[in-house]
Amino acid sequence: MVQIAVRLDDELVAQVDRLVRSGVVDSRSQAVREGLWALVDQRRRRAVGEAIVEGYSRLPQTEDETSWNDEATAAMIAEEPW
């Protein structure tokens, strides 16, 4: 495992320490790791979403490809006992 040093302002450290005291995280290190994993995951999800949008923008679905879902939705609603 690699160790890195970061500088944090006093307010952020105070907030992290509150998380530690309240049991949300076990330590400052865990808080930093979880924050970095969240950032990495957020960026990965954004990139995937942008790739999906780009793909559908470049090659939109046709009416034939999307018409089944209206029919399926209507059939599911019709089957409900309400």
C-alpha positions as CSV (number, residue, x, y, z in Angstrom):
1,M,0.0,0.0,0.0
2,V,1.3,3.5,-0.9
3,Q,1.2,6.3,1.6
4,I,0.5,9.8,0.3
5,A,0.6,13.1,2.1
6,V,-2.1,15.8,1.6
7,R,-2.8,19.2,3.1
8,L,-6.3,19.9,4.3
9,D,-7.8,23.0,5.7
10,D,-8.8,23.1,9.4
11,E,-12.5,23.1,8.6
12,L,-12.3,19.9,6.5
13,V,-10.2,18.2,9.2
14,A,-12.8,19.2,11.8
15,Q,-15.6,17.7,9.7
16,V,-13.7,14.5,9.2
17,D,-12.9,14.3,12.9
18,R,-16.7,14.6,13.6
19,L,-17.3,11.7,11.2
20,V,-14.7,9.6,13.1
21,R,-16.2,10.6,16.5
22,S,-19.7,9.7,15.4
23,G,-18.6,6.3,14.1
24,V,-19.3,7.0,10.4
25,V,-15.6,6.0,9.7
26,D,-13.0,4.4,11.8
27,S,-10.2,6.9,11.1
28,R,-9.1,9.9,9.1
29,S,-7.4,7.5,6.7
30,Q,-10.6,5.6,6.1
31,A,-12.5,8.8,5.4
32,V,-9.9,9.9,2.9
33,R,-9.9,6.5,1.2
34,E,-13.7,6.4,1.0
35,G,-13.8,9.9,-0.4
36,L,-11.3,9.1,-3.1
37,W,-13.2,5.9,-4.0
38,A,-16.4,7.9,-4.2
39,L,-14.7,10.4,-6.5
40,V,-13.2,7.7,-8.7
41,D,-16.6,5.9,-8.9
42,Q,-18.4,9.2,-9.7
43,R,-16.1,10.0,-12.5
44,R,-16.3,6.4,-13.9
45,R,-20.1,6.5,-13.8
46,R,-20.1,9.9,-15.5
47,A,-17.8,8.6,-18.3
48,V,-20.1,5.6,-18.8
49,G,-23.2,7.8,-19.0
50,E,-21.5,10.1,-21.4
51,A,-20.5,7.2,-23.6
52,I,-24.0,5.9,-23.6
53,V,-25.4,9.3,-24.6
54,E,-22.8,9.7,-27.3
55,G,-23.6,6.2,-28.7
56,Y,-27.4,6.9,-28.8
57,S,-26.8,10.3,-30.3
58,R,-24.6,8.9,-33.0
59,L,-26.9,5.9,-33.7
60,P,-30.4,6.6,-32.3
61,Q,-32.9,3.8,-31.7
62,T,-35.5,3.3,-34.3
63,E,-39.2,3.2,-33.7
64,D,-39.2,-0.6,-34.3
65,E,-36.6,-1.0,-31.5
66,T,-38.5,1.0,-29.0
67,S,-42.2,0.2,-29.7
68,W,-42.2,-3.0,-27.8
69,N,-41.8,-1.2,-24.5
70,D,-45.1,0.6,-24.9
71,E,-46.9,-2.6,-25.7
72,A,-45.2,-4.4,-22.7
73,T,-46.1,-1.6,-20.3
74,A,-49.7,-1.6,-21.4
75,A,-49.8,-5.4,-21.0
76,M,-48.3,-5.2,-17.5
77,I,-50.8,-2.6,-16.4
78,A,-53.7,-4.6,-17.9
79,E,-52.6,-7.6,-15.8
80,E,-52.7,-5.7,-12.5
81,P,-55.7,-6.7,-10.3
82,W,-56.5,-3.1,-9.3
